[in-house]
Amino acid sequence: MSIAAYCQTVSQRLEKISATARLDAQVLVAHVMGVNRAWVLAHQDAGLTPEQAQRLEEALVQLEAGDPLPYVLGYWEFFGLEFEVSPAVLIPRPETELLVERVLEWQRAHPKPRLGVDVGTGSGCVAVALAANDPYLRVVACDISGDALAVARNNLQKHNVCDDIDLVNCDLLSAFPRKPASSPPFDFICANLPYIPTEILKELSVSKSEPWKALHGGLDGLETIRELLQTAPKQLAPGGMLLMEIEASLGAQAKKLALAAFPGANVYVLRDIAGHERLVVVETA
């Protein structure tokens, strides 16, 4: 069978489980062949070896069983970089790139060495994207999951940013107690925390494949965000910035909580590429 025939067969098998079956088929064939998608499109008459065909079938079985494509591949792209992923971490999503873009915009407007913390780092995609794109940024990346931090460590090594990012195993900001006389340590705080309300999450297919603990934001989706806002004011330096990704329906509520935690700060909500409210930003004086 030619590559074209394999792509067509795979696409037909994936149509019931993927809205992007044709693209997924091309990506999957490229993966088992060890080439990129552009090569596959340019060599439609080429064939697969028996070993490649066997790996393709095994991957298809995983997808048909409900495993997400990024977990089957073992990697996914975020902010133009490729990241290792596994069921221990959430799959990086394009809407989270808004968080990285906002920090980099802020840094370009006021360039200087800064220390930030990425709370709930997961695969480390936010921390790595920041460090890889601005040499002035140093990041502490923390997560409650040791398995997630193992994935993040691999991604730090992959992108040569081990000297710019420190990994810390802790719950939210619990590893950074601040004495009254000391200065707040962080110039910026990034947080892509669990934010999906319980009843909404139960209806989403993502709840069956990605780590529930990294998705579930409690009954109203704001449980973990409230916890972060209890300690964040003591950890954010004057003139600093806090960024929290939120569920699309929670913009007004999350903004109100942020204003209560940071009275007098500039608090606003940014929309993602789909037009949904996605990021609460706090800028302190």
Number of C-alpha atoms within 10 A of each C-alpha: 11 13 19 17 13 19 24 16 13 20 20 13 17 19 14 10 13 16 10 11 19 18 13 18 24 23 20 24 25 20 20 19 19 11 12 14 16 11 13 20 14 9 12 14 12 11 16 16 11 9 11 16 17 13 17 22 14 12 20 20 14 15 19 14 10 14 18 21 19 19 21 19 16 14 16 19 16 19 20 9 12 14 26 23 27 22 17 19 26 22 25 22 12 14 17 21 18 18 24 20 14 16 20 19 11 12 16 11 9 9 13 12 12 16 18 24 27 27 26 27 29 30 29 30 29 26 30 31 21 25 22 17 12 15 13 15 22 21 26 18 28 28 23 18 19 15 17 23 24 16 19 27 20 17 21 25 12 14 15 14 21 16 11 19 24 16 21 18 17 17 14 23 21 13 11 13 11 14 9 8 6 8 13 19 16 21 20 23 25 24 22 21 25 22 25 27 19 15 13 13 20 14 10 11 11 17 17 13 14 19 16 17 14 20 20 24 23 18 14 16 25 23 17 15 23 16 12 20 17 13 17 20 17 18 20 22 19 15 11 19 24 24 23 24 25 26 19 16 13 19 20 14 11 23 19 13 15 26 16 12 18 17 11 11 17 14 19 18 20 17 15 17 13 9 9 16 19 24 28 23 23 23 18 18 11
